[in-house]
């Protein structure tokens, strides 16, 4: 919830599970009940003025669930593959260098566990 400095207006961010039509219907119902809810807030908080409530649909929970699903997706796609068909894990670089010796350079090589 975001409240203005003078406490007259408040934006209430609402997450609604369901289809876009259900989300809009819920938002419309909250808007219609806004006067009643404003009165309840005024009685509970005991302020001189209860803030005017404006309801805004918040998609952050949905975006978080989509990101979580995207992160988990590659694991579920490859976990049942035979070992010979699994994609190789990302290479890990091993840097070897002879510090302080002139003429030596750092070189990167693939660890033996990842060599193909």
N, C-alpha and C positions, 0 to 999 in steps of 0.2 A: 504494500500500500504506500502510495506517495501522497503526502499532505502538504498543502501550501503553507507558507509561513504564518498567514493569518488564521489558519485552521478552519477556513470556510469551505474549502473543497478538498476532496480526497479521491484519488484514482485507486480503485481496487482491482488488482490484477488477478484474474480467475483462470484456472486451468480446468478444462472440461474434457473428460474422456468421451469419445463417441464420434459419430460422423459430423461433417461440417454443419449439416442441418440441425442435428441435436445440439451442437455447440451454440449455434445462433438462437435456437429456441430457449436454451438455458440462459443465455445472455439477455434475451428479451424478457424472460420471467424475472430475472434479477433486477432489471431496469424498472419493470412495473412495480416490483416490491421495494424499490429504493426509498420511497417515503416512509414506509413502515420500518425498514431497516435503519434509516436515519434516526427515527424516533427511539428505537431500541438502543442505538449507539449513544444518543444523547442522555438517556436514562442511566445507562451503565457507566459511562465515563463522567457524568455530572459536569458537563461544560455549559457555559453560557449559551453557546451556539453549537449545534451538532453540525458536522461537515456535510456538505452536499456530496453524495456518493455517485461516482461515475465508474461503471464497470467496464473493464477492458479485457478482452480475450488474450490470455498469455499462452504462448506455444512452447515455452522453454522446457516443460516436462516432456512434451512430445519430441522435441529436438534431441533432448538428452537420451530418450529411449531409442531413437533412430541411430544416434552415434554409438550407443552401447551395442545395438544389434550389428552395426557395421564392423565394430571392433571384433565381435565374436564370430562373425560370418566365416572368415578364412579358416579358422580352427575347425569348425563343423564340416566344412567342405573337404578338408584334407585328412581328417583323423582316421577315416576308414580306408584310405588308399593303401595298396600294397607298398612296402618300403621302396621297391624299385621304381615306382611311379611318383613318389612324393617329390615335390620341388625341393631343391637344395636350400638349406638355410642361408641367410645372408652371410657373406664372408666377413670374417673378423680379421682385421689387419694386425700383423705382428711386425713391429718395427725393431730392427736390430741396428745398432750403430756402435762404432768404436769411438767413444768420446775422447777428444783431445789428440787423436793421432792424425797427423796430416795425410791427405790422400785417401782417407776412408770416407765413404758416404753412407748415409742411412739407406737401408733398403727394406721394402715391404714384401712380405711373403704370406702365402695362405697357410694357415695351420694344417698339419697333416689330417686332422679329423674332417676337414672340409675339402680336401683335395679329391679330385675326380679322375 
